[in-house]
Amino acid sequence: MLHRIRLAMQTGTFEKLNGEVEADETFIGGKARNQHKWQREGMGRGSQGKAAVQGMIERGGKVIARAVPNLEGPTLRGNIHRYVAPTATVYTDEFKAYALLSHSYDHHVIDHLVGYVRDNVHTNSIENFWSCLKRGLRGTYISVEPFHLFRYVEEQVFRFNSRKGTDAQRFDLALSQVTGKRLTYKELIGKELAATR
């Protein structure tokens, strides 16, 4: 039932982010110290064994976040082209996958080895969203299967984008988005590809 409610929270809007937009990526997954020894072996540090999520946020506005299959340039830049208007100013960190964005956008980069803020160049807004997402996943849901990660990300996006409203307004908004959204049991367990991804 909760996954069906999360499906209702998905907006599916065609409206693109504009103005000042920050883009970043993060990894979601268990900490090695919380796993059994046989699970930790060969895991190493960093991203191994974790799922990747990319996010874009319009400063002072909405966020869009998606679970992504990889962190390669075409994937990350493709999502930015899909969700960010060409007139936007895009802020990213120094990750090489974003290097070619300057061909399409007014693109500014912050090197986190040097500092986290340089004048108006930073990714602090999207880092704030990552903090909210990870706190929710670790504190509320404890364990999330990678197959369902996109649903939990969508739930947090909904919460973040409706943060200025009351609980009643969020409830009404989620209820207004239920029409036409159906999640079958086969889709839920992965036997049938969900059309909402």
N, CA, C and O of each residue as an XYZ file, in Angstrom:
788
protein
N       0.825     -1.192      0.000
C       0.000      0.000      0.000
C       0.875      1.265      0.000
O       0.577      2.240     -0.691
N       1.957      1.228      0.786
C       2.839      2.401      0.842
C       3.472      2.686     -0.515
O       3.634      3.849     -0.885
N       3.833      1.643     -1.263
C       4.399      1.865     -2.594
C       3.355      2.462     -3.537
O       3.702      3.231     -4.433
N       2.105      2.124     -3.348
C       1.044      2.721     -4.168
C       0.874      4.201     -3.827
O       0.614      5.020     -4.708
N       1.020      4.533     -2.555
C       0.965      5.943     -2.150
C       2.159      6.696     -2.727
O       2.021      7.829     -3.187
N       3.342      6.055     -2.700
C       4.531      6.697     -3.282
C       4.346      6.940     -4.778
O       4.811      7.950     -5.306
N       3.672      6.021     -5.461
C       3.395      6.207     -6.883
C       2.533      7.442     -7.087
O       2.747      8.196     -8.036
N       1.560      7.660     -6.207
C       0.706      8.849     -6.306
C       1.500     10.126     -6.084
O       1.116     11.189     -6.573
N       2.607     10.032     -5.349
C       3.432     11.211     -5.070
C       4.290     11.619     -6.260
O       4.805     12.737     -6.291
N       4.452     10.737     -7.237
C       5.260     11.078     -8.410
C       4.534     12.129     -9.230
O       3.350     11.984     -9.534
N       5.249     13.187     -9.585
C       4.607     14.279    -10.299
C       4.606     14.076    -11.810
O       3.589     14.316    -12.460
N       5.714     13.642    -12.374
C       5.777     13.442    -13.821
C       5.597     14.723    -14.607
O       5.097     14.696    -15.732
N       5.996     15.843    -14.033
C       5.808     17.132    -14.682
C       6.757     17.315    -15.868
O       7.860     16.768    -15.892
N       6.305     18.089    -16.838
C       7.140     18.416    -17.993
C       7.813     19.770    -17.810
O       8.611     20.190    -18.648
N       7.491     20.450    -16.716
C       8.066     21.758    -16.433
C       9.540     21.605    -16.082
O       9.902     20.799    -15.225
N      10.380     22.381    -16.744
C      11.825     22.282    -16.511
C      12.275     23.269    -15.447
O      11.675     24.327    -15.255
N      13.352     22.893    -14.758
C      13.950     23.791    -13.780
C      14.607     24.945    -14.512
O      15.135     24.764    -15.609
N      14.578     26.133    -13.916
C      15.146     27.310    -14.567
C      15.820     28.187    -13.522
O      15.765     27.896    -12.327
N      16.452     29.251    -13.972
C      17.163     30.146    -13.047
C      18.493     29.541    -12.652
O      19.256     29.099    -13.511
N      18.779     29.516    -11.357
C      20.015     28.928    -10.845
C      19.724     27.493    -10.406
O      18.921     27.257     -9.503
N      20.385     26.550    -11.056
C      20.119     25.132    -10.816
C      21.413     24.438    -10.403
O      22.446     24.582    -11.057
N      21.343     23.691     -9.319
C      22.484     22.897     -8.859
C      22.253     21.443     -9.235
O      21.132     20.947     -9.132
N      23.302     20.758     -9.668
C      23.215     19.337    -10.018
C      24.321     18.585     -9.283
O      25.444     19.070     -9.147
N      23.975     17.397     -8.815
C      24.942     16.590     -8.083
C      24.464     15.151     -8.092
O      23.365     14.853     -8.559
N      25.283     14.277     -7.582
C      24.949     12.861     -7.496
C      25.408     12.336     -6.144
O      26.291     12.911     -5.508
N      24.804     11.247     -5.719
C      25.176     10.635     -4.446
C      24.988      9.132     -4.548
O      24.399      8.623     -5.501
N      25.498      8.437     -3.551
C      25.341      6.987     -3.485
C      24.496      6.631     -2.279
O      24.642      7.208     -1.201
N      23.616      5.678     -2.479
C      22.755      5.190     -1.411
C      23.096      3.722     -1.196
O      23.129      2.934     -2.141
N      23.346      3.372      0.040
C      23.642      1.973      0.334
C      24.104      1.819      1.755
O      24.430      2.790      2.438
N      24.127      0.581      2.187
C      24.504      0.286      3.563
C      25.956      0.579      3.847
O      26.804      0.571      2.955
N      26.220      0.837      5.110
C      27.594      1.036      5.551
C      28.235     -0.327      5.770
O      27.599     -1.252      6.275
N      29.480     -0.435      5.392
C      30.178     -1.722      5.501
C      30.203     -2.233      6.934
O      30.126     -3.442      7.152
N      30.307     -1.344      7.913
C      30.398     -1.792      9.302
C      29.101     -2.445      9.792
O      29.102     -3.157     10.796
N      27.988     -2.199      9.074
C      26.710     -2.783      9.467
C      26.402     -4.090      8.739
O      25.319     -4.652      8.905
N      27.337     -4.572      7.944
C      27.100     -5.778      7.161
C      27.847     -6.963      7.744
O      28.807     -6.799      8.498
N      27.397     -8.159      7.387
C      28.090     -9.371      7.788
C      29.450     -9.426      7.092
O      29.652     -8.802      6.050
N      30.355    -10.164      7.668
C      31.707    -10.246      7.122
C      31.698    -10.718      5.665
O      32.437    -10.187      4.837
N      30.864    -11.714      5.353
C      30.835    -12.236      3.982
C      30.318    -11.196      2.991
O      30.654    -11.260      1.809
N      29.505    -10.237      3.451
C      29.017     -9.173      2.581
C      30.080     -8.098      2.366
O      30.143     -7.480      1.303
N      30.923     -7.878      3.393
C      31.943     -6.826      3.313
C      33.123     -7.215      2.454
O      33.782     -6.346      1.882
N      33.405     -8.499      2.349
C      34.599     -8.948      1.628
C      34.541     -8.498      0.174
O      33.570     -8.765     -0.535
N      35.570     -7.828     -0.248
C      35.663     -7.347     -1.620
C      34.852     -6.096     -1.891
O      34.847     -5.590     -3.013
N      34.164     -5.591     -0.875
C      33.336     -4.411     -1.090
C      34.181     -3.163     -1.278
O      33.853     -2.305     -2.097
N      35.259     -3.058     -0.530
C      36.110     -1.881     -0.653
C      35.424     -0.640     -0.109
O      34.477     -0.738      0.671
N      35.901      0.522     -0.520
C      35.326      1.784     -0.059
C      34.629      2.470     -1.212
O      34.769      2.070     -2.367
N      33.894      3.485     -0.895
C      33.284      4.321     -1.914
C      31.961      3.788     -2.418
O      31.073      3.462     -1.630
N      31.828      3.700     -3.743
C      30.535      3.441     -4.360
C      30.222      1.968     -4.598
O      29.098      1.631     -4.968
N      31.172      1.112     -4.395
C      30.961     -0.298     -4.705
C      29.829     -0.876     -3.859
O      29.812     -0.723     -2.638
N      28.882     -1.543     -4.523
C      27.757     -2.133     -3.815
C      26.660     -1.142     -3.460
O      25.748     -1.485     -2.709
N      26.725      0.071     -3.978
C      25.723      1.091     -3.676
C      24.999      1.517     -4.948
O      25.482      1.290     -6.057
N      23.851      2.131     -4.774
C      23.057      2.621     -5.906
C      23.290      4.123     -6.063
O      23.467      4.843     -5.080
N      23.287      4.580     -7.312
C      23.540      5.992     -7.607
C      22.224      6.747     -7.804
O      21.266      6.226     -8.376
N      22.207      7.997     -7.312
C      21.061      8.882     -7.480
C      21.590     10.234     -7.948
O      22.573     10.745     -7.411
N      20.934     10.805     -8.951
C      21.294     12.136     -9.437
C      20.163     13.094     -9.094
O      18.987     12.741     -9.174
N      20.538     14.313     -8.709
C      19.534     15.312     -8.374
C      19.861     16.669     -8.955
O      21.024     17.012     -9.165
N      18.812     17.438     -9.214
C      18.925     18.812     -9.688
C      17.933     19.640     -8.893
O      16.786     19.234     -8.704
N      18.370     20.799     -8.427
C      17.476     21.652     -7.635
C      17.558     23.085     -8.139
O      18.640     23.615     -8.393
N      16.396     23.693     -8.276
C      16.308     25.109     -8.597
C      16.413     25.852     -7.270
O      15.595     25.639     -6.375
N      17.392     26.704     -7.137
C      17.605     27.385     -5.854
C      16.321     28.090     -5.401
O      15.738     28.894     -6.128
N      15.905     27.762     -4.180
C      14.678     28.319     -3.632
C      13.424     27.677     -4.188
O      12.314     28.115     -3.884
N      13.586     26.640     -5.001
C      12.428     26.028     -5.647
C      12.407     24.525     -5.527
O      12.692     23.959     -4.472
N      12.062     23.887     -6.633
C      11.827     22.446     -6.632
C      13.083     21.645     -6.911
O      14.065     22.143     -7.460
N      13.013     20.383     -6.511
C      14.087     19.433     -6.761
C      13.554     18.314     -7.640
O      12.382     17.948     -7.557
N      14.421     17.777     -8.479
C      14.141     16.571     -9.260
C      15.281     15.611     -8.968
O      16.449     15.979     -9.084
N      14.953     14.392     -8.593
C      15.992     13.391     -8.302
C      15.566     12.059     -8.903
O      14.386     11.709     -8.891
N      16.528     11.328     -9.423
C      16.268     10.047    -10.066
C      17.377      9.067     -9.730
O      18.550      9.436     -9.679
N      16.997      7.812     -9.501
C      17.989      6.743     -9.430
C      18.523      6.559    -10.843
O      17.752      6.520    -11.801
N      19.842      6.445    -10.974
C      20.457      6.316    -12.302
C      21.273      5.024    -12.369
O      21.802      4.569    -11.355
N      21.374      4.433    -13.568
C      22.101      3.166    -13.700
C      23.609      3.312    -13.568
O      24.303      2.358    -13.215
N      24.122      4.522    -13.855
C      25.566      4.757    -13.796
C      25.816      6.246    -13.669
O      24.894      7.057    -13.763
N      27.073      6.595    -13.453
C      27.447      8.009    -13.333
C      28.316      8.450    -14.504
O      29.234      9.255    -14.341
N      28.024      7.926    -15.663
C      28.779      8.313    -16.860
C      28.237      9.626    -17.403
O      27.079      9.979    -17.181
N      29.094     10.338    -18.116
C      28.746     11.646    -18.648
C      27.454     11.687    -19.439
O      26.603     12.534    -19.167
N      27.274     10.791    -20.421
C      26.031     10.848    -21.207
C      24.767     10.682    -20.356
O      23.746     11.310    -20.637
N      24.828      9.856    -19.336
C      23.665      9.649    -18.464
C      23.363     10.906    -17.668
O      22.227     11.378    -17.666
N      24.371     11.456    -16.987
C      24.156     12.621    -16.129
C      23.820     13.869    -16.937
O      22.905     14.615    -16.586
N      24.557     14.093    -18.016
C      24.258     15.266    -18.851
C      22.904     15.126    -19.528
O      22.183     16.110    -19.690
N      22.554     13.903    -19.926
C      21.254     13.666    -20.553
C      20.103     14.036    -19.632
O      19.116     14.625    -20.072
N      20.227     13.689    -18.345
C      19.188     14.058    -17.383
C      19.115     15.561    -17.187
O      18.027     16.115    -17.032
N      20.247     16.217    -17.193
C      20.238     17.678    -17.045
C      19.550     18.316    -18.252
O      18.750     19.238    -18.093
N      19.856     17.836    -19.447
C      19.192     18.372    -20.642
C      17.685     18.095    -20.602
O      16.888     18.895    -21.092
N      17.310     16.978    -20.026
C      15.889     16.603    -19.965
C      15.121     17.453    -18.962
O      13.969     17.804    -19.216
N      15.728     17.792    -17.828
C      14.998     18.436    -16.737
C      15.350     19.895    -16.489
O      14.691     20.549    -15.681
N      16.368     20.427    -17.159
C      16.797     21.804    -16.906
C      16.684     22.613    -18.193
O      17.166     22.191    -19.245
N      16.048     23.771    -18.104
C      15.863     24.648    -19.255
C      17.212     25.154    -19.757
O      18.122     25.374    -18.958
N      17.353     25.340    -21.071
C      18.642     25.793    -21.622
C      19.046     27.196    -21.178
O      20.213     27.568    -21.308
N      18.109     27.974    -20.661
C      18.425     29.334    -20.197
C      18.939     29.356    -18.756
O      19.305     30.416    -18.250
N      18.970     28.212    -18.099
C      19.379     28.141    -16.692
C      20.888     28.277    -16.543
O      21.648     28.002    -17.471
N      21.305     28.706    -15.364
C      22.707     28.681    -14.962
C      22.884     27.436    -14.105
O      22.171     27.259    -13.116
N      23.826     26.570    -14.472
C      23.993     25.288    -13.797
C      25.266     25.303    -12.962
O      26.331     25.694    -13.440
N      25.142     24.869    -11.703
C      26.266     24.769    -10.778
C      26.494     23.302    -10.440
O      25.561     22.595    -10.058
N      27.730     22.850    -10.582
C      28.077     21.471    -10.242
C      29.408     21.465     -9.498
O      30.080     22.488     -9.369
N      29.764     20.271     -9.013
C      31.113     20.111     -8.480
C      32.039     19.786     -9.648
O      31.647     19.897    -10.809
N      33.260     19.386     -9.337
C      34.270     19.197    -10.383
C      34.207     17.832    -11.064
O      35.111     17.497    -11.829
N      33.187     17.047    -10.815
C      33.059     15.714    -11.404
C      33.148     15.807    -12.933
O      32.444     16.599    -13.559
N      34.014     14.994    -13.511
C      34.321     15.074    -14.955
C      33.111     14.837    -15.855
O      33.084     15.322    -16.987
N      32.114     14.102    -15.374
C      30.934     13.817    -16.193
C      30.193     15.092    -16.594
O      29.463     15.099    -17.585
N      30.379     16.179    -15.822
C      29.697     17.436    -16.111
C      30.528     18.379    -16.992
O      30.081     19.483    -17.300
N      31.710     17.963    -17.391
C      32.644     18.856    -18.077
C      32.077     19.491    -19.346
O      32.361     20.656    -19.625
N      31.294     18.760    -20.108
C      30.794     19.277    -21.385
C      29.523     20.119    -21.258
O      28.982     20.565    -22.270
N      29.044     20.341    -20.046
C      27.823     21.135    -19.863
C      27.992     22.570    -20.339
O      27.015     23.224    -20.705
N      29.226     23.063    -20.336
C      29.459     24.451    -20.738
C      29.109     24.697    -22.209
O      28.978     25.848    -22.624
N      28.957     23.634    -22.998
C      28.540     23.790    -24.399
C      27.055     24.145    -24.501
O      26.630     24.754    -25.483
N      26.270     23.770    -23.497
C      24.816     23.965    -23.552
C      24.284     24.953    -22.528
O      23.206     25.517    -22.716
N      25.029     25.172    -21.442
C      24.544     25.991    -20.332
C      25.616     26.969    -19.879
O      26.796     26.814    -20.190
N      25.177     27.980    -19.136
C      26.100     28.821    -18.383
C      26.484     27.971    -17.174
O      25.731     27.898    -16.203
N      27.639     27.335    -17.226
C      28.029     26.294    -16.272
C      29.164     26.787    -15.373
O      30.196     27.249    -15.861
N      28.965     26.683    -14.056
C      29.980     27.075    -13.080
C      30.315     25.872    -12.208
O      29.437     25.091    -11.841
N      31.603     25.733    -11.881
C      32.081     24.562    -11.151
C      32.729     24.990     -9.835
O      33.492     25.955     -9.782
N      32.404     24.243     -8.771
C      33.077     24.441     -7.491
C      33.954     23.221     -7.227
O      33.481     22.085     -7.267
N      35.217     23.462     -6.962
C      36.155     22.377     -6.667
C      36.152     22.149     -5.161
O      36.623     22.994     -4.400
N      35.624     21.014     -4.735
C      35.502     20.743     -3.300
C      36.837     20.484     -2.615
O      36.907     20.458     -1.386
N      37.887     20.292     -3.388
C      39.214     20.180     -2.780
C      39.728     21.544     -2.342
O      40.575     21.642     -1.454
N      39.210     22.597     -2.972
C      39.620     23.964     -2.650
C      38.672     24.591     -1.632
O      39.117     25.257     -0.698
N      37.377     24.384     -1.807
C      36.380     24.958     -0.908
C      34.984     24.532     -1.320
O      34.795     23.886     -2.350
N      34.009     24.902     -0.503
C      32.632     24.512     -0.778
C      31.780     25.662     -1.307
O      30.706     25.438     -1.864
N      32.259     26.884     -1.134
C      31.535     28.056     -1.640
C      32.540     29.050     -2.211
O      33.555     29.351     -1.583
N      32.248     29.554     -3.403
C      33.035     30.620     -4.012
C      32.039     31.615     -4.598
O      31.427     31.347     -5.631
N      31.878     32.753     -3.944
C      30.855     33.731     -4.322
C      29.487     33.042     -4.342
O      29.001     32.594     -3.303
N      28.867     32.958     -5.524
C      27.545     32.342     -5.643
C      27.642     30.898     -6.162
O      26.622     30.261     -6.429
N      28.851     30.398     -6.299
C      29.068     29.057     -6.860
C      29.168     28.043     -5.719
O      30.126     28.056     -4.946
N      28.172     27.173     -5.625
C      28.153     26.105     -4.617
C      27.085     25.085     -4.987
O      26.271     25.314     -5.881
N      27.102     23.969     -4.293
C      26.068     22.945     -4.466
C      25.419     22.631     -3.120
O      24.981     21.504     -2.888
N      25.357     23.619     -2.239
C      24.848     23.406     -0.891
C      23.363     23.052     -0.849
O      22.935     22.308      0.033
N      22.574     23.572     -1.785
C      21.136     23.287     -1.787
C      20.859     21.818     -2.078
O      20.038     21.196     -1.404
N      21.536     21.263     -3.074
C      21.316     19.852     -3.393
C      21.934     18.964     -2.312
O      21.423     17.878     -2.039
N      23.015     19.413     -1.703
C      23.598     18.654     -0.586
C      22.608     18.600      0.581
O      22.530     17.591      1.281
N      21.857     19.677      0.790
C      20.819     19.685      1.819
C      19.761     18.628      1.513
O      19.311     17.917      2.411
N      19.362     18.526      0.239
C      18.382     17.505     -0.136
C      18.934     16.105      0.106
O      18.220     15.237      0.607
N      20.213     15.874     -0.249
C      20.814     14.555     -0.005
C      20.770     14.221      1.485
O      20.507     13.081      1.867
N      21.026     15.214      2.309
C      20.993     15.006      3.754
C      19.593     14.571      4.205
O      19.458     13.640      4.999
N      18.559     15.239      3.703
C      17.170     14.878      4.044
C      16.841     13.475      3.550
O      16.223     12.691      4.271
N      17.249     13.155      2.328
C      16.981     11.836      1.752
C      17.639     10.730      2.575
O      16.993      9.741      2.923
N      18.906     10.898      2.880
C      19.642      9.854      3.603
C      19.161      9.706      5.045
O      19.116      8.597      5.578
N      18.803     10.824      5.672
C      18.248     10.740      7.027
C      16.944      9.954      7.019
O      16.702      9.131      7.902
N      16.109     10.209      6.023
C      14.847      9.482      5.913
C      15.059      8.003      5.666
O      14.387      7.165      6.267
N      15.996      7.678      4.776
C      16.240      6.272      4.457
C      16.846      5.526      5.642
O      16.438      4.405      5.948
N      17.810      6.141      6.302
C      18.481      5.465      7.421
C      17.627      5.470      8.685
O      17.587      4.481      9.417
N      16.950      6.581      8.938
C      16.224      6.715     10.181
C      14.826      6.132     10.166
O      14.350      5.638     11.188
N      14.157      6.183      9.012
C      12.774      5.726      8.945
C      12.655      4.333      8.352
O      11.979      3.469      8.911
N      13.312      4.112      7.218
C      13.109      2.864      6.488
C      14.187      1.818      6.733
O      14.001      0.651      6.387
N      15.300      2.210      7.316
C      16.403      1.331      7.701
C      17.029      0.618      6.520
O      18.217      0.802      6.257
N      16.262     -0.196      5.797
C      16.807     -0.978      4.690
C      15.917     -0.812      3.459
O      14.715     -1.069      3.518
N      16.505     -0.386      2.356
C      15.773     -0.174      1.115
C      16.425     -1.010      0.022
O      17.630     -0.919     -0.210
N      15.624     -1.816     -0.638
C      16.134     -2.613     -1.754
C      16.428     -1.698     -2.943
O      15.634     -0.801     -3.226
N      17.541     -1.898     -3.643
C      17.851     -1.058     -4.805
C      16.734     -1.038     -5.841
O      16.532     -0.027     -6.512
N      16.007     -2.145     -5.979
C      14.908     -2.215     -6.948
C      13.821     -1.187     -6.643
O      13.181     -0.676     -7.561
N      13.607     -0.880     -5.361
C      12.566      0.060     -4.950
C      13.103      1.452     -4.633
O      12.333      2.332     -4.248
N      14.392      1.666     -4.786
C      14.991      2.940     -4.399
C      14.304      4.125     -5.057
O      14.070      5.141     -4.402
N      13.976      4.015     -6.342
C      13.378      5.151     -7.039
C      12.066      5.585     -6.385
O      11.718      6.765     -6.424
N      11.345      4.654     -5.794
C      10.082      4.999     -5.128
C      10.335      5.858     -3.883
O       9.623      6.831     -3.638
N      11.346      5.491     -3.107
C      11.679      6.244     -1.895
C      12.244      7.617     -2.249
O      11.989      8.596     -1.547
N      13.006      7.688     -3.331
C      13.530      8.980     -3.798
C      12.364      9.882     -4.189
O      12.339     11.057     -3.823
N      11.393      9.338     -4.936
C      10.221     10.125     -5.344
C       9.432     10.624     -4.134
O       8.928     11.747     -4.139
N       9.325      9.787     -3.098
C       8.620     10.205     -1.886
C       9.314     11.404     -1.249
O       8.659     12.363     -0.842
N      10.651     11.347     -1.165
C      11.382     12.453     -0.548
C      11.310     13.702     -1.416
O      11.255     14.814     -0.891
N      11.311     13.537     -2.740
C      11.159     14.682     -3.649
C       9.815     15.354     -3.393
O       9.732     16.579     -3.307
N       8.762     14.545     -3.272
C       7.428     15.087     -2.993
C       7.430     15.864     -1.676
O       6.923     16.984     -1.606
N       8.005     15.260     -0.637
C       8.046     15.933      0.673
C       8.809     17.259      0.580
O       8.373     18.276      1.119
N       9.957     17.229     -0.112
C      10.793     18.423     -0.207
C      10.086     19.518     -1.002
O      10.090     20.684     -0.605
N       9.477     19.135     -2.131
C       8.839     20.133     -2.993
C       7.569     20.715     -2.384
O       7.131     21.795     -2.781
N       6.978     20.017     -1.430
C       5.771     20.534     -0.773
C       6.066     20.957      0.666
O       5.162     21.005      1.501
N       7.318     21.261      0.952
C       7.760     21.563      2.318
C       7.131     22.827      2.890
O       7.050     22.976      4.110
N       6.686     23.733      2.035
C       6.124     24.995      2.528
C       4.639     24.880      2.855
O       4.053     25.804      3.420
N       4.028     23.748      2.501
C       2.610     23.552      2.768
C       2.368     22.875      4.103
O       3.303     22.448      4.781
N       1.107     22.785      4.469
C       0.718     22.094      5.694
C       0.547     20.602      5.394
O       0.568     20.187      4.235
N       0.378     19.804      6.448
C       0.121     18.374      6.254
C      -1.151     18.162      5.440
O      -1.198     17.285      4.577
N      -2.174     18.955      5.709
C      -3.442     18.828      4.976
C      -3.247     19.151      3.495
O      -3.814     18.477      2.635
N      -2.452     20.172      3.193
C      -2.198     20.529      1.795
C      -1.419     19.430      1.086
O      -1.697     19.123     -0.074
N      -0.444     18.832      1.774
C       0.312     17.723      1.175
C      -0.597     16.521      0.926
O      -0.496     15.867     -0.112
N      -1.481     16.234      1.876
C      -2.417     15.132      1.724
C      -3.320     15.364      0.514
O      -3.512     14.468     -0.307
N      -3.873     16.574      0.411
C      -4.739     16.906     -0.727
C      -3.995     16.799     -2.047
O      -4.540     16.306     -3.034
N      -2.745     17.263     -2.066
C      -1.943     17.195     -3.289
C      -1.688     15.748     -3.703
O      -1.843     15.401     -4.873
N      -1.300     14.911     -2.754
C      -1.057     13.495     -3.061
C      -2.333     12.826     -3.539
O      -2.306     12.039     -4.485
N      -3.450     13.132     -2.891
C      -4.736     12.539     -3.272
C      -5.166     12.982     -4.663
O      -5.759     12.202     -5.408
N      -4.870     14.231     -5.018
C      -5.248     14.740     -6.345
C      -4.442     14.080     -7.466
O      -4.834     14.149     -8.631
N      -3.326     13.444     -7.126
C      -2.462     12.824     -8.140
C      -2.682     11.321     -8.281
O      -1.961     10.657     -9.027
N      -3.669     10.781     -7.573
C      -3.907      9.337     -7.584
C      -4.505      8.861     -8.905
O      -4.188      7.766     -9.370
N      -5.351      9.661     -9.501
C      -6.079      9.257    -10.698
C      -5.149      8.808    -11.821
O      -4.195      9.500    -12.176
N      -5.448      7.641    -12.365
C      -4.691      7.124    -13.507
C      -3.400      6.431    -13.147
O      -2.668      6.001    -14.038
N      -3.097      6.308    -11.867
C      -1.861      5.647    -11.447
C      -2.206      4.323    -10.776
O      -2.919      4.284     -9.774
N      -1.692      3.251    -11.341
C      -1.991      1.927    -10.808
C      -0.701      1.144    -10.693
O       0.113      1.134    -11.616
N      -0.517      0.497     -9.578
C       0.665     -0.332     -9.351
C       0.192     -1.751     -9.072
O      -0.424     -2.022     -8.042
N       0.487     -2.645     -9.996
C       0.071     -4.034     -9.813
C       1.081     -4.772     -8.944
O       2.211     -4.320     -8.757
N       0.662     -5.892     -8.428
C       1.553     -6.696     -7.597
C       2.755     -7.175     -8.408
O       3.874     -7.204     -7.895
N       2.535     -7.549     -9.666
C       3.641     -8.024    -10.509
C       4.680     -6.919    -10.724
O       5.882     -7.186    -10.721
N       4.216     -5.682    -10.909
C       5.154     -4.560    -11.032
C       5.909     -4.350     -9.725
O       7.109     -4.077     -9.722
N       5.189     -4.481     -8.623
C       5.782     -4.257     -7.306
C       6.911     -5.233     -7.001
O       7.910     -4.849     -6.393
N       6.767     -6.477     -7.410
C       7.795     -7.482     -7.115
C       8.781     -7.661     -8.264
O       9.683     -8.493     -8.177
N       8.621     -6.889     -9.343
C       9.587     -6.925    -10.431
C       9.320     -7.949    -11.513
O      10.182     -8.179    -12.362
N       8.155     -8.571    -11.510
C       7.826     -9.545    -12.549
C       7.369     -8.875    -13.830
O       7.362     -9.489    -14.897
N       6.989     -7.613    -13.717
C       6.505     -6.845    -14.842
C       7.131     -5.456    -14.731
O       7.143     -4.873    -13.646
N       7.646     -4.921    -15.824
C       8.295     -3.616    -15.786
C       7.282     -2.524    -15.543
O       6.309     -2.406    -16.287
N       7.493     -1.724    -14.515
C       6.582     -0.630    -14.211
C       6.737      0.466    -15.259
O       7.854      0.832    -15.625
N       5.616      0.983    -15.736
C       5.636      2.008    -16.766
C       5.949      3.380    -16.206
O       6.143      4.322    -16.974
N       6.003      3.524    -14.877
C       6.175      4.832    -14.248
C       7.613      5.226    -14.037
O       7.872      6.362    -13.641
N       8.554      4.355    -14.279
C       9.959      4.683    -14.002
C      10.472      5.747    -14.895
O      11.635      6.136    -14.788
